[in-house]
Amino acid sequence: MTETTQTTDYSDDQAAQINQLQTQQMLFTQALKAAVEGHWTGAGSVEAFLYALDPGMQGTVTPDVPITESEYEPPKAG
């Protein structure tokens, strides 16, 4: 039988680090989901989750939103 380790089994510092890592993992996962869904800016977007991970990045992220195939216009021949 396998025992599950709880964060209460660690020191306060270790538990805080584990909680921080779990929060960061959740934010990374949400950022990836937002990218897959094409949410690049605004609430619930890749940009927002990156700012949540590192508030120091505020205003420095300028996502280059991908162009979908239906929006693509090939260059005109000169």
Stockholm file with secondary structure:
# STOCKHOLM 1.0

chainA/1-78         MTETTQTTDYSDDQAAQINQLQTQQMLFTQALKAAVEGHWTGAGSVEAFLYALDPGMQGTVTPDVPITESEYEPPKAG
#=GR chainA/1-78 SS CCCCCCGGGSCHHHHHHHHHHHHHHHHHHHHHHHHHHTCCSSTTSHHHHHHHHCGGGTTTCCCCCCCCTTTCCCCCCC
#=GC SS_cons        CCCCCCGGGSCHHHHHHHHHHHHHHHHHHHHHHHHHHTCCSSTTSHHHHHHHHCGGGTTTCCCCCCCCTTTCCCCCCC
//
